Amino acid sequence: MLAIILLGLVIAGVLLLLNQGRSHSDITQRVFALEAQNQQLQDRVQALEALVIEKEKHRPFDAL
């Protein structure tokens, strides 16, 4: 009876470790995807800032 309980605990421990490894892998992949998305958004913001600055250069001084 004790052997069955110990075997069950070992199996549960192994499954828990496998699940944590998978979760860590999923989280790592998600972080990399979010970093790539963040970089794309930063590039867009920089491009928009450059466009705004260029447009401001062409405005008449009185309009400022």
C-alpha positions, 0 to 999 in steps of 0.5 A: 500500500505504501509503495503505491502511494509513493509511486503516485507521489513520484508520478505526480512530482514528475508531471508537475516538473514537466508542466513547470518546464512547459510553462516556463518555455511558453512564458519565454516564448511569449516574452520574446514575442512581446519584446519583438512587438515592443521594438516594432512599436518603438520604431513606429513611434520614432518614425511618427516623431520624425514626421511630426518634427519635419511638419513642425519645421515647415509651419510658419513662426506666427502659427507657433 
